[in-house]
Amino acid sequence: MLSSIGIPGLILILIIALVIFGPSKLPEIGRAFGRTLTEFKSATKDLTKEDDDDRGKSKKEAVVDLSVSRSEDALKRVN
């Protein structure tokens, strides 16, 4: 998406932002944008971690259920 903008386009966007917001507001806007990206990244990591944890638990439960059913089958064969 950004690859089609190019260097001249980025310079133009920066000049327009400088004219609209002024030189004193640009650092504040940049910091706010950086914090937003950091929060989004950490929230995404938390969601994927929770999803991975849920998948790991369900796999472990499936293995336990399988081993219990095999044990029950073995006991039935012995009796």
All heavy atoms as a GROMACS GRO file, in nm:
protein
  602
    1MET      N    1   0.082  -0.118   0.000
    1MET     CA    2   0.000   0.000   0.000
    1MET      C    3   0.088   0.126   0.000
    1MET      O    4   0.070   0.213  -0.081
    1MET     CB    5  -0.092  -0.001   0.123
    1MET     CG    6  -0.186   0.116   0.127
    1MET     SD    7  -0.306   0.099   0.257
    1MET     CE    8  -0.241   0.213   0.374
    2LEU      N    9   0.182   0.134   0.092
    2LEU     CA   10   0.267   0.251   0.099
    2LEU      C   11   0.377   0.251  -0.006
    2LEU      O   12   0.440   0.353  -0.029
    2LEU     CB   13   0.330   0.263   0.238
    2LEU     CG   14   0.235   0.298   0.352
    2LEU    CD1   15   0.310   0.299   0.484
    2LEU    CD2   16   0.167   0.430   0.330
    3SER      N   17   0.400   0.138  -0.070
    3SER     CA   18   0.508   0.132  -0.167
    3SER      C   19   0.477   0.215  -0.292
    3SER      O   20   0.568   0.258  -0.361
    3SER     CB   21   0.535  -0.013  -0.207
    3SER     OG   22   0.420  -0.068  -0.267
    4SER      N   23   0.350   0.241  -0.320
    4SER     CA   24   0.316   0.320  -0.438
    4SER      C   25   0.324   0.470  -0.413
    4SER      O   26   0.319   0.548  -0.507
    4SER     CB   27   0.176   0.283  -0.487
    4SER     OG   28   0.082   0.313  -0.385
    5ILE      N   29   0.338   0.512  -0.286
    5ILE     CA   30   0.345   0.655  -0.256
    5ILE      C   31   0.480   0.712  -0.298
    5ILE      O   32   0.487   0.813  -0.366
    5ILE     CB   33   0.321   0.681  -0.105
    5ILE    CG1   34   0.177   0.649  -0.070
    5ILE    CG2   35   0.350   0.826  -0.070
    5ILE    CD1   36   0.146   0.661   0.077
    6GLY      N   37   0.587   0.650  -0.257
    6GLY     CA   38   0.721   0.696  -0.294
    6GLY      C   39   0.769   0.810  -0.206
    6GLY      O   40   0.696   0.864  -0.122
    7ILE      N   41   0.894   0.847  -0.226
    7ILE     CA   42   0.957   0.952  -0.146
    7ILE      C   43   0.893   1.088  -0.170
    7ILE      O   44   0.863   1.160  -0.073
    7ILE     CB   45   1.109   0.957  -0.175
    7ILE    CG1   46   1.177   0.825  -0.136
    7ILE    CG2   47   1.174   1.074  -0.102
    7ILE    CD1   48   1.171   0.794   0.011
    8PRO      N   49   0.869   1.130  -0.296
    8PRO     CA   50   0.806   1.261  -0.315
    8PRO      C   51   0.667   1.271  -0.249
    8PRO      O   52   0.632   1.375  -0.194
    8PRO     CB   53   0.794   1.274  -0.467
    8PRO     CG   54   0.896   1.183  -0.521
    8PRO     CD   55   0.906   1.070  -0.424
    9GLY      N   56   0.592   1.164  -0.252
    9GLY     CA   57   0.460   1.164  -0.188
    9GLY      C   58   0.470   1.177  -0.038
    9GLY      O   59   0.391   1.250   0.025
   10LEU      N   60   0.566   1.108   0.023
   10LEU     CA   61   0.586   1.120   0.168
   10LEU      C   62   0.629   1.260   0.208
   10LEU      O   63   0.584   1.314   0.310
   10LEU     CB   64   0.689   1.017   0.215
   10LEU     CG   65   0.646   0.871   0.211
   10LEU    CD1   66   0.761   0.780   0.250
   10LEU    CD2   67   0.528   0.849   0.303
   11ILE      N   68   0.716   1.322   0.127
   11ILE     CA   69   0.759   1.459   0.155
   11ILE      C   70   0.641   1.554   0.146
   11ILE      O   71   0.623   1.643   0.229
   11ILE     CB   72   0.874   1.500   0.060
   11ILE    CG1   73   1.000   1.418   0.093
   11ILE    CG2   74   0.903   1.650   0.069
   11ILE    CD1   75   1.113   1.436  -0.005
   12LEU      N   76   0.557   1.534   0.046
   12LEU     CA   77   0.439   1.618   0.030
   12LEU      C   78   0.343   1.603   0.149
   12LEU      O   79   0.292   1.703   0.202
   12LEU     CB   80   0.367   1.584  -0.101
   12LEU     CG   81   0.242   1.665  -0.132
   12LEU    CD1   82   0.277   1.812  -0.152
   12LEU    CD2   83   0.171   1.608  -0.253
   13ILE      N   84   0.322   1.481   0.195
   13ILE     CA   85   0.236   1.458   0.311
   13ILE      C   86   0.295   1.525   0.434
   13ILE      O   87   0.223   1.587   0.513
   13ILE     CB   88   0.217   1.307   0.333
   13ILE    CG1   89   0.131   1.248   0.221
   13ILE    CG2   90   0.153   1.278   0.469
   13ILE    CD1   91   0.123   1.098   0.220
   14LEU      N   92   0.425   1.515   0.454
   14LEU     CA   93   0.491   1.578   0.568
   14LEU      C   94   0.477   1.731   0.563
   14LEU      O   95   0.449   1.794   0.665
   14LEU     CB   96   0.639   1.538   0.574
   14LEU     CG   97   0.717   1.594   0.691
   14LEU    CD1   98   0.661   1.542   0.823
   14LEU    CD2   99   0.863   1.557   0.679
   15ILE      N  100   0.493   1.791   0.446
   15ILE     CA  101   0.480   1.936   0.432
   15ILE      C  102   0.336   1.980   0.462
   15ILE      O  103   0.313   2.078   0.533
   15ILE     CB  104   0.525   1.982   0.291
   15ILE    CG1  105   0.676   1.966   0.277
   15ILE    CG2  106   0.484   2.126   0.264
   15ILE    CD1  107   0.728   1.989   0.138
   16ILE      N  108   0.238   1.905   0.412
   16ILE     CA  109   0.098   1.938   0.438
   16ILE      C  110   0.068   1.926   0.587
   16ILE      O  111   0.001   2.013   0.645
   16ILE     CB  112   0.004   1.848   0.354
   16ILE    CG1  113   0.017   1.885   0.205
   16ILE    CG2  114  -0.140   1.862   0.400
   16ILE    CD1  115  -0.054   1.789   0.112
   17ALA      N  116   0.117   1.821   0.651
   17ALA     CA  117   0.095   1.804   0.795
   17ALA      C  118   0.162   1.916   0.873
   17ALA      O  119   0.107   1.967   0.971
   17ALA     CB  120   0.150   1.668   0.841
   18LEU      N  121   0.280   1.957   0.830
   18LEU     CA  122   0.351   2.067   0.896
   18LEU      C  123   0.273   2.198   0.885
   18LEU      O  124   0.262   2.274   0.981
   18LEU     CB  125   0.491   2.082   0.835
   18LEU     CG  126   0.585   2.181   0.901
   18LEU    CD1  127   0.614   2.137   1.044
   18LEU    CD2  128   0.715   2.188   0.822
   19VAL      N  129   0.215   2.223   0.768
   19VAL     CA  130   0.137   2.346   0.749
   19VAL      C  131   0.008   2.342   0.831
   19VAL      O  132  -0.030   2.440   0.894
   19VAL     CB  133   0.106   2.367   0.598
   19VAL    CG1  134   0.002   2.477   0.578
   19VAL    CG2  135   0.233   2.398   0.522
   20ILE      N  136  -0.059   2.228   0.833
   20ILE     CA  137  -0.187   2.217   0.903
   20ILE      C  138  -0.168   2.222   1.054
   20ILE      O  139  -0.237   2.296   1.124
   20ILE     CB  140  -0.262   2.088   0.861
   20ILE    CG1  141  -0.307   2.100   0.716
   20ILE    CG2  142  -0.382   2.064   0.952
   20ILE    CD1  143  -0.367   1.973   0.661
   21PHE      N  144  -0.078   2.141   1.108
   21PHE     CA  145  -0.066   2.127   1.253
   21PHE      C  146   0.040   2.218   1.314
   21PHE      O  147   0.037   2.245   1.434
   21PHE     CB  148  -0.035   1.981   1.290
   21PHE     CG  149  -0.145   1.887   1.252
   21PHE    CD1  150  -0.126   1.794   1.151
   21PHE    CD2  151  -0.267   1.890   1.316
   21PHE    CE1  152  -0.226   1.708   1.116
   21PHE    CE2  153  -0.368   1.804   1.281
   21PHE     CZ  154  -0.349   1.713   1.180
   22GLY      N  155   0.136   2.259   1.239
   22GLY     CA  156   0.243   2.343   1.292
   22GLY      C  157   0.355   2.259   1.350
   22GLY      O  158   0.338   2.141   1.383
   23PRO      N  159   0.473   2.317   1.365
   23PRO     CA  160   0.589   2.241   1.411
   23PRO      C  161   0.581   2.198   1.558
   23PRO      O  162   0.644   2.101   1.598
   23PRO     CB  163   0.706   2.337   1.390
   23PRO     CG  164   0.646   2.472   1.381
   23PRO     CD  165   0.507   2.454   1.329
   24SER      N  166   0.501   2.266   1.639
   24SER     CA  167   0.494   2.228   1.781
   24SER      C  168   0.404   2.108   1.805
   24SER      O  169   0.422   2.034   1.902
   24SER     CB  170   0.445   2.347   1.864
   24SER     OG  171   0.314   2.384   1.824
   25LYS      N  172   0.306   2.086   1.718
   25LYS     CA  173   0.211   1.975   1.737
   25LYS      C  174   0.258   1.844   1.675
   25LYS      O  175   0.214   1.737   1.714
   25LYS     CB  176   0.074   2.011   1.676
   25LYS     CG  177  -0.002   2.114   1.754
   25LYS     CD  178  -0.056   2.054   1.880
   25LYS     CE  179  -0.139   2.154   1.955
   25LYS     NZ  180  -0.194   2.100   2.076
   26LEU      N  181   0.346   1.849   1.576
   26LEU     CA  182   0.388   1.726   1.508
   26LEU      C  183   0.453   1.624   1.601
   26LEU      O  184   0.422   1.506   1.591
   26LEU     CB  185   0.479   1.759   1.390
   26LEU     CG  186   0.408   1.809   1.264
   26LEU    CD1  187   0.510   1.834   1.153
   26LEU    CD2  188   0.303   1.714   1.217
   27PRO      N  189   0.543   1.663   1.693
   27PRO     CA  190   0.598   1.562   1.783
   27PRO      C  191   0.493   1.497   1.873
   27PRO      O  192   0.498   1.378   1.898
   27PRO     CB  193   0.700   1.641   1.868
   27PRO     CG  194   0.736   1.759   1.786
   27PRO     CD  195   0.613   1.791   1.707
   28GLU      N  196   0.396   1.576   1.918
   28GLU     CA  197   0.288   1.520   2.000
   28GLU      C  198   0.205   1.419   1.920
   28GLU      O  199   0.169   1.312   1.971
   28GLU     CB  200   0.197   1.632   2.051
   28GLU     CG  201   0.264   1.726   2.147
   28GLU     CD  202   0.175   1.843   2.185
   28GLU    OE1  203   0.051   1.829   2.175
   28GLU    OE2  204   0.228   1.948   2.224
   29ILE      N  205   0.176   1.452   1.797
   29ILE     CA  206   0.099   1.361   1.712
   29ILE      C  207   0.178   1.234   1.686
   29ILE      O  208   0.123   1.123   1.689
   29ILE     CB  209   0.061   1.432   1.579
   29ILE    CG1  210  -0.036   1.546   1.608
   29ILE    CG2  211   0.001   1.334   1.481
   29ILE    CD1  212  -0.063   1.637   1.489
   30GLY      N  213   0.308   1.248   1.662
   30GLY     CA  214   0.393   1.131   1.640
   30GLY      C  215   0.398   1.040   1.762
   30GLY      O  216   0.390   0.918   1.750
   31ARG      N  217   0.410   1.100   1.881
   31ARG     CA  218   0.412   1.019   2.004
   31ARG      C  219   0.279   0.946   2.024
   31ARG      O  220   0.277   0.830   2.060
   31ARG     CB  221   0.441   1.108   2.125
   31ARG     CG  222   0.588   1.122   2.153
   31ARG     CD  223   0.611   1.198   2.283
   31ARG     NE  224   0.694   1.314   2.248
   31ARG     CZ  225   0.655   1.440   2.250
   31ARG    NH1  226   0.536   1.472   2.292
   31ARG    NH2  227   0.736   1.536   2.213
   32ALA      N  228   0.170   1.016   2.001
   32ALA     CA  229   0.038   0.954   2.018
   32ALA      C  230   0.020   0.838   1.919
   32ALA      O  231  -0.032   0.732   1.955
   32ALA     CB  232  -0.071   1.058   1.998
   33PHE      N  233   0.067   0.858   1.798
   33PHE     CA  234   0.057   0.752   1.696
   33PHE      C  235   0.143   0.632   1.736
   33PHE      O  236   0.101   0.516   1.723
   33PHE     CB  237   0.101   0.807   1.560
   33PHE     CG  238   0.087   0.709   1.448
   33PHE    CD1  239  -0.038   0.672   1.402
   33PHE    CD2  240   0.199   0.654   1.389
   33PHE    CE1  241  -0.051   0.581   1.298
   33PHE    CE2  242   0.187   0.563   1.285
   33PHE     CZ  243   0.062   0.527   1.240
   34GLY      N  244   0.262   0.658   1.788
   34GLY     CA  245   0.350   0.549   1.832
   34GLY      C  246   0.291   0.472   1.949
   34GLY      O  247   0.298   0.349   1.953
   35ARG      N  248   0.232   0.544   2.045
   35ARG     CA  249   0.168   0.476   2.159
   35ARG      C  250   0.051   0.390   2.112
   35ARG      O  251   0.030   0.279   2.162
   35ARG     CB  252   0.118   0.578   2.260
   35ARG     CG  253   0.228   0.642   2.341
   35ARG     CD  254   0.171   0.732   2.449
   35ARG     NE  255   0.275   0.822   2.496
   35ARG     CZ  256   0.265   0.953   2.497
   35ARG    NH1  257   0.154   1.012   2.458
   35ARG    NH2  258   0.365   1.027   2.540
   36THR      N  259  -0.025   0.442   2.017
   36THR     CA  260  -0.139   0.366   1.964
   36THR      C  261  -0.091   0.237   1.898
   36THR      O  262  -0.149   0.130   1.920
   36THR     CB  263  -0.216   0.452   1.863
   36THR    OG1  264  -0.258   0.572   1.926
   36THR    CG2  265  -0.337   0.378   1.809
   37LEU      N  266   0.014   0.246   1.819
   37LEU     CA  267   0.067   0.125   1.755
   37LEU      C  268   0.120   0.026   1.857
   37LEU      O  269   0.100  -0.096   1.843
   37LEU     CB  270   0.178   0.163   1.656
   37LEU     CG  271   0.133   0.227   1.526
   37LEU    CD1  272   0.255   0.263   1.442
   37LEU    CD2  273   0.041   0.136   1.449
   38THR      N  274   0.186   0.075   1.962
   38THR     CA  275   0.239  -0.013   2.066
   38THR      C  276   0.127  -0.085   2.140
   38THR      O  277   0.134  -0.206   2.164
   38THR     CB  278   0.324   0.069   2.166
   38THR    OG1  279   0.427   0.136   2.094
   38THR    CG2  280   0.385  -0.021   2.271
   39GLU      N  281   0.022  -0.012   2.175
   39GLU     CA  282  -0.093  -0.074   2.243
   39GLU      C  283  -0.160  -0.176   2.154
   39GLU      O  284  -0.199  -0.284   2.200
   39GLU     CB  285  -0.193   0.033   2.285
   39GLU     CG  286  -0.147   0.119   2.400
   39GLU     CD  287  -0.250   0.224   2.437
   39GLU    OE1  288  -0.369   0.204   2.409
   39GLU    OE2  289  -0.209   0.326   2.495
   40PHE      N  290  -0.175  -0.144   2.026
   40PHE     CA  291  -0.237  -0.238   1.933
   40PHE      C  292  -0.154  -0.365   1.920
   40PHE      O  293  -0.208  -0.476   1.922
   40PHE     CB  294  -0.252  -0.172   1.795
   40PHE     CG  295  -0.313  -0.262   1.692
   40PHE    CD1  296  -0.448  -0.288   1.692
   40PHE    CD2  297  -0.233  -0.320   1.594
   40PHE    CE1  298  -0.504  -0.371   1.597
   40PHE    CE2  299  -0.288  -0.404   1.500
   40PHE     CZ  300  -0.424  -0.429   1.501
   41LYS      N  301  -0.023  -0.349   1.913
   41LYS     CA  302   0.066  -0.464   1.900
   41LYS      C  303   0.059  -0.554   2.025
   41LYS      O  304   0.051  -0.676   2.014
   41LYS     CB  305   0.209  -0.416   1.878
   41LYS     CG  306   0.307  -0.523   1.844
   41LYS     CD  307   0.443  -0.463   1.814
   41LYS     CE  308   0.544  -0.569   1.778
   41LYS     NZ  309   0.675  -0.512   1.749
   42SER      N  310   0.060  -0.492   2.143
   42SER     CA  311   0.054  -0.572   2.266
   42SER      C  312  -0.082  -0.641   2.281
   42SER      O  313  -0.090  -0.754   2.326
   42SER     CB  314   0.085  -0.487   2.389
   42SER     OG  315  -0.016  -0.390   2.409
   43ALA      N  316  -0.189  -0.573   2.242
   43ALA     CA  317  -0.322  -0.635   2.249
   43ALA      C  318  -0.332  -0.753   2.153
   43ALA      O  319  -0.389  -0.857   2.187
   43ALA     CB  320  -0.430  -0.532   2.218
   44THR      N  321  -0.272  -0.739   2.036
   44THR     CA  322  -0.274  -0.848   1.940
   44THR      C  323  -0.195  -0.968   1.991
   44THR      O  324  -0.239  -1.082   1.977
   44THR     CB  325  -0.215  -0.803   1.806
   44THR    OG1  326  -0.260  -0.673   1.774
   44THR    CG2  327  -0.254  -0.894   1.693
   45LYS      N  328  -0.080  -0.941   2.054
   45LYS     CA  329   0.000  -1.050   2.110
   45LYS      C  330  -0.077  -1.122   2.220
   45LYS      O  331  -0.073  -1.245   2.231
   45LYS     CB  332   0.132  -0.998   2.165
   45LYS     CG  333   0.234  -0.968   2.060
   45LYS     CD  334   0.365  -0.923   2.123
   45LYS     CE  335   0.468  -0.889   2.019
   45LYS     NZ  336   0.593  -0.843   2.079
   46ASP      N  337  -0.146  -1.045   2.306
   46ASP     CA  338  -0.224  -1.106   2.414
   46ASP      C  339  -0.334  -1.195   2.359
   46ASP      O  340  -0.358  -1.304   2.409
   46ASP     CB  341  -0.285  -0.998   2.504
   46ASP     CG  342  -0.182  -0.927   2.589
   46ASP    OD1  343  -0.070  -0.982   2.604
   46ASP    OD2  344  -0.213  -0.817   2.641
   47LEU      N  345  -0.402  -1.148   2.254
   47LEU     CA  346  -0.510  -1.228   2.195
   47LEU      C  347  -0.457  -1.357   2.134
   47LEU      O  348  -0.516  -1.464   2.151
   47LEU     CB  349  -0.585  -1.147   2.090
   47LEU     CG  350  -0.677  -1.038   2.143
   47LEU    CD1  351  -0.735  -0.957   2.027
   47LEU    CD2  352  -0.789  -1.098   2.226
   48THR      N  353  -0.345  -1.348   2.062
   48THR     CA  354  -0.290  -1.469   2.000
   48THR      C  355  -0.236  -1.564   2.107
   48THR      O  356  -0.246  -1.685   2.092
   48THR     CB  357  -0.180  -1.434   1.899
   48THR    OG1  358  -0.080  -1.356   1.963
   48THR    CG2  359  -0.236  -1.358   1.781
   49LYS      N  360  -0.182  -1.509   2.216
   49LYS     CA  361  -0.132  -1.594   2.324
   49LYS      C  362  -0.247  -1.668   2.391
   49LYS      O  363  -0.238  -1.787   2.417
   49LYS     CB  364  -0.058  -1.509   2.427
   49LYS     CG  365   0.002  -1.590   2.539
   49LYS     CD  366   0.071  -1.501   2.639
   49LYS     CE  367   0.121  -1.585   2.757
   49LYS     NZ  368   0.172  -1.503   2.864
   50GLU      N  369  -0.358  -1.599   2.416
   50GLU     CA  370  -0.475  -1.663   2.477
   50GLU      C  371  -0.529  -1.772   2.385
   50GLU      O  372  -0.567  -1.879   2.431
   50GLU     CB  373  -0.583  -1.560   2.506
   50GLU     CG  374  -0.552  -1.468   2.620
   50GLU     CD  375  -0.658  -1.360   2.638
   50GLU    OE1  376  -0.761  -1.366   2.570
   50GLU    OE2  377  -0.635  -1.271   2.721
   51ASP      N  378  -0.531  -1.744   2.255
   51ASP     CA  379  -0.581  -1.842   2.159
   51ASP      C  380  -0.491  -1.965   2.156
   51ASP      O  381  -0.538  -2.078   2.153
   51ASP     CB  382  -0.590  -1.779   2.021
   51ASP     CG  383  -0.663  -1.865   1.921
   51ASP    OD1  384  -0.760  -1.932   1.963
   51ASP    OD2  385  -0.626  -1.865   1.802
   52ASP      N  386  -0.359  -1.943   2.160
   52ASP     CA  387  -0.265  -2.055   2.161
   52ASP      C  388  -0.279  -2.136   2.290
   52ASP      O  389  -0.271  -2.259   2.288
   52ASP     CB  390  -0.121  -2.005   2.147
   52ASP     CG  391  -0.092  -1.951   2.008
   52ASP    OD1  392  -0.170  -1.981   1.915
   52ASP    OD2  393   0.008  -1.879   1.991
   53ASP      N  394  -0.299  -2.068   2.403
   53ASP     CA  395  -0.318  -2.138   2.530
   53ASP      C  396  -0.442  -2.224   2.526
   53ASP      O  397  -0.442  -2.339   2.572
   53ASP     CB  398  -0.327  -2.039   2.647
   53ASP     CG  399  -0.194  -1.971   2.676
   53ASP    OD1  400  -0.090  -2.020   2.627
   53ASP    OD2  401  -0.196  -1.870   2.748
   54ASP      N  402  -0.551  -2.172   2.471
   54ASP     CA  403  -0.675  -2.248   2.462
   54ASP      C  404  -0.657  -2.371   2.373
   54ASP      O  405  -0.706  -2.479   2.403
   54ASP     CB  406  -0.788  -2.162   2.408
   54ASP     CG  407  -0.832  -2.055   2.506
   54ASP    OD1  408  -0.798  -2.068   2.626
   54ASP    OD2  409  -0.899  -1.959   2.464
   55ARG      N  410  -0.586  -2.355   2.264
   55ARG     CA  411  -0.562  -2.468   2.174
   55ARG      C  412  -0.476  -2.574   2.242
   55ARG      O  413  -0.499  -2.693   2.228
   55ARG     CB  414  -0.494  -2.422   2.047
   55ARG     CG  415  -0.584  -2.348   1.954
   55ARG     CD  416  -0.513  -2.314   1.828
   55ARG     NE  417  -0.598  -2.230   1.744
   55ARG     CZ  418  -0.555  -2.167   1.638
   55ARG    NH1  419  -0.428  -2.177   1.601
   55ARG    NH2  420  -0.637  -2.093   1.567
   56GLY      N  421  -0.375  -2.530   2.317
   56GLY     CA  422  -0.288  -2.624   2.386
   56GLY      C  423  -0.363  -2.703   2.491
   56GLY      O  424  -0.344  -2.823   2.507
   57LYS      N  425  -0.451  -2.638   2.564
   57LYS     CA  426  -0.530  -2.708   2.666
   57LYS      C  427  -0.623  -2.809   2.602
   57LYS      O  428  -0.636  -2.920   2.652
   57LYS     CB  429  -0.611  -2.607   2.748
   57LYS     CG  430  -0.528  -2.524   2.841
   57LYS     CD  431  -0.614  -2.425   2.918
   57LYS     CE  432  -0.529  -2.336   3.007
   57LYS     NZ  433  -0.610  -2.235   3.075
   58SER      N  434  -0.688  -2.774   2.494
   58SER     CA  435  -0.781  -2.866   2.432
   58SER      C  436  -0.707  -2.987   2.374
   58SER      O  437  -0.757  -3.099   2.376
   58SER     CB  438  -0.864  -2.798   2.325
   58SER     OG  439  -0.782  -2.747   2.222
   59LYS      N  440  -0.585  -2.967   2.324
   59LYS     CA  441  -0.507  -3.080   2.272
   59LYS      C  442  -0.468  -3.173   2.387
   59LYS      O  443  -0.474  -3.295   2.374
   59LYS     CB  444  -0.381  -3.030   2.201
   59LYS     CG  445  -0.408  -2.970   2.067
   59LYS     CD  446  -0.279  -2.924   2.002
   59LYS     CE  447  -0.305  -2.859   1.869
   59LYS     NZ  448  -0.181  -2.811   1.807
   60LYS      N  449  -0.428  -3.116   2.501
   60LYS     CA  450  -0.392  -3.198   2.615
   60LYS      C  451  -0.512  -3.277   2.665
   60LYS      O  452  -0.501  -3.395   2.699
   60LYS     CB  453  -0.336  -3.111   2.728
   60LYS     CG  454  -0.200  -3.054   2.700
   60LYS     CD  455  -0.154  -2.963   2.812
   60LYS     CE  456  -0.022  -2.896   2.778
   60LYS     NZ  457   0.018  -2.801   2.883
   61GLU      N  458  -0.628  -3.213   2.670
   61GLU     CA  459  -0.748  -3.281   2.714
   61GLU      C  460  -0.783  -3.395   2.618
   61GLU      O  461  -0.825  -3.502   2.661
   61GLU     CB  462  -0.865  -3.182   2.723
   61GLU     CG  463  -0.850  -3.084   2.838
   61GLU     CD  464  -0.954  -2.973   2.833
   61GLU    OE1  465  -1.034  -2.970   2.738
   61GLU    OE2  466  -0.953  -2.889   2.924
   62ALA      N  467  -0.764  -3.374   2.489
   62ALA     CA  468  -0.793  -3.478   2.391
   62ALA      C  469  -0.699  -3.597   2.409
   62ALA      O  470  -0.741  -3.712   2.400
   62ALA     CB  471  -0.782  -3.422   2.249
   63VAL      N  472  -0.573  -3.572   2.438
   63VAL     CA  473  -0.477  -3.681   2.460
   63VAL      C  474  -0.514  -3.759   2.584
   63VAL      O  475  -0.510  -3.882   2.586
   63VAL     CB  476  -0.333  -3.624   2.471
   63VAL    CG1  477  -0.236  -3.729   2.520
   63VAL    CG2  478  -0.288  -3.567   2.338
   64VAL      N  479  -0.553  -3.690   2.691
   64VAL     CA  480  -0.593  -3.758   2.814
   64VAL      C  481  -0.717  -3.842   2.789
   64VAL      O  482  -0.725  -3.958   2.832
   64VAL     CB  483  -0.618  -3.655   2.927
   64VAL    CG1  484  -0.684  -3.720   3.046
   64VAL    CG2  485  -0.487  -3.590   2.967
   65ASP      N  486  -0.817  -3.787   2.718
   65ASP     CA  487  -0.938  -3.862   2.688
   65ASP      C  488  -0.907  -3.986   2.604
   65ASP      O  489  -0.963  -4.093   2.626
   65ASP     CB  490  -1.038  -3.775   2.614
   65ASP     CG  491  -1.099  -3.668   2.704
   65ASP    OD1  492  -1.093  -3.684   2.828
   65ASP    OD2  493  -1.154  -3.570   2.650
   66LEU      N  494  -0.817  -3.972   2.509
   66LEU     CA  495  -0.780  -4.084   2.424
   66LEU      C  496  -0.710  -4.193   2.505
   66LEU      O  497  -0.740  -4.311   2.490
   66LEU     CB  498  -0.688  -4.036   2.311
   66LEU     CG  499  -0.643  -4.140   2.210
   66LEU    CD1  500  -0.763  -4.198   2.137
   66LEU    CD2  501  -0.547  -4.079   2.112
   67SER      N  502  -0.620  -4.153   2.595
   67SER     CA  503  -0.549  -4.252   2.675
   67SER      C  504  -0.644  -4.322   2.772
   67SER      O  505  -0.632  -4.441   2.797
   67SER     CB  506  -0.432  -4.189   2.750
   67SER     OG  507  -0.479  -4.094   2.842
   68VAL      N  508  -0.742  -4.250   2.827
   68VAL     CA  509  -0.840  -4.312   2.917
   68VAL      C  510  -0.926  -4.411   2.840
   68VAL      O  511  -0.950  -4.522   2.888
   68VAL     CB  512  -0.927  -4.202   2.984
   68VAL    CG1  513  -1.046  -4.263   3.054
   68VAL    CG2  514  -0.844  -4.121   3.081
   69SER      N  515  -0.970  -4.375   2.721
   69SER     CA  516  -1.054  -4.467   2.644
   69SER      C  517  -0.975  -4.591   2.603
   69SER      O  518  -1.029  -4.702   2.601
   69SER     CB  519  -1.113  -4.397   2.523
   69SER     OG  520  -1.012  -4.360   2.432
   70ARG      N  521  -0.848  -4.576   2.571
   70ARG     CA  522  -0.766  -4.693   2.536
   70ARG      C  523  -0.747  -4.783   2.658
   70ARG      O  524  -0.750  -4.905   2.646
   70ARG     CB  525  -0.629  -4.648   2.484
   70ARG     CG  526  -0.634  -4.591   2.345
   70ARG     CD  527  -0.496  -4.557   2.295
   70ARG     NE  528  -0.502  -4.500   2.161
   70ARG     CZ  529  -0.400  -4.444   2.101
   70ARG    NH1  530  -0.284  -4.436   2.163
   70ARG    NH2  531  -0.413  -4.396   1.980
   71SER      N  532  -0.729  -4.722   2.775
   71SER     CA  533  -0.715  -4.802   2.898
   71SER      C  534  -0.843  -4.878   2.926
   71SER      O  535  -0.839  -4.996   2.965
   71SER     CB  536  -0.681  -4.712   3.017
   71SER     OG  537  -0.561  -4.644   2.995
   72GLU      N  538  -0.957  -4.813   2.909
   72GLU     CA  539  -1.085  -4.881   2.931
   72GLU      C  540  -1.103  -4.997   2.833
   72GLU      O  541  -1.151  -5.105   2.871
   72GLU     CB  542  -1.199  -4.781   2.918
   72GLU     CG  543  -1.206  -4.682   3.032
   72GLU     CD  544  -1.311  -4.574   3.009
   72GLU    OE1  545  -1.369  -4.569   2.898
   72GLU    OE2  546  -1.333  -4.494   3.102
   73ASP      N  547  -1.064  -4.975   2.706
   73ASP     CA  548  -1.074  -5.082   2.607
   73ASP      C  549  -0.984  -5.199   2.644
   73ASP      O  550  -1.022  -5.316   2.632
   73ASP     CB  551  -1.037  -5.031   2.468
   73ASP     CG  552  -1.141  -4.936   2.410
   73ASP    OD1  553  -1.256  -4.937   2.461
   73ASP    OD2  554  -1.108  -4.860   2.316
   74ALA      N  555  -0.864  -5.169   2.692
   74ALA     CA  556  -0.772  -5.274   2.732
   74ALA      C  557  -0.828  -5.353   2.850
   74ALA      O  558  -0.815  -5.477   2.855
   74ALA     CB  559  -0.637  -5.215   2.767
   75LEU      N  560  -0.888  -5.286   2.944
   75LEU     CA  561  -0.948  -5.355   3.059
   75LEU      C  562  -1.063  -5.444   3.016
   75LEU      O  563  -1.082  -5.554   3.070
   75LEU     CB  564  -0.995  -5.253   3.164
   75LEU     CG  565  -0.885  -5.187   3.247
   75LEU    CD1  566  -0.945  -5.079   3.336
   75LEU    CD2  567  -0.812  -5.290   3.332
   76LYS      N  568  -1.144  -5.401   2.923
   76LYS     CA  569  -1.256  -5.481   2.875
   76LYS      C  570  -1.205  -5.607   2.806
   76LYS      O  571  -1.263  -5.714   2.818
   76LYS     CB  572  -1.342  -5.399   2.777
   76LYS     CG  573  -1.425  -5.293   2.844
   76LYS     CD  574  -1.504  -5.215   2.744
   76LYS     CE  575  -1.578  -5.099   2.809
   76LYS     NZ  576  -1.650  -5.018   2.710
   77ARG      N  577  -1.097  -5.596   2.732
   77ARG     CA  578  -1.041  -5.712   2.663
   77ARG      C  579  -0.986  -5.813   2.762
   77ARG      O  580  -0.995  -5.934   2.742
   77ARG     CB  581  -0.931  -5.669   2.567
   77ARG     CG  582  -0.982  -5.595   2.446
   77ARG     CD  583  -0.870  -5.558   2.353
   77ARG     NE  584  -0.914  -5.457   2.259
   77ARG     CZ  585  -0.838  -5.370   2.200
   77ARG    NH1  586  -0.709  -5.370   2.225
   77ARG    NH2  587  -0.888  -5.282   2.116
   78VAL      N  588  -0.926  -5.765   2.870
   78VAL     CA  589  -0.868  -5.853   2.970
   78VAL      C  590  -0.978  -5.927   3.045
   78VAL      O  591  -0.969  -6.046   3.073
   78VAL     CB  592  -0.778  -5.774   3.069
   78VAL    CG1  593  -0.736  -5.859   3.188
   78VAL    CG2  594  -0.657  -5.720   2.996
   79ASN      N  595  -1.086  -5.859   3.076
   79ASN     CA  596  -1.196  -5.920   3.150
   79ASN      C  597  -1.273  -6.005   3.057
   79ASN      O  598  -1.324  -6.100   3.063
   79ASN     CB  599  -1.286  -5.813   3.214
   79ASN     CG  600  -1.214  -5.741   3.326
   79ASN    OD1  601  -1.126  -5.797   3.389
   79ASN    ND2  602  -1.251  -5.617   3.347
   0.00000   0.00000   0.00000
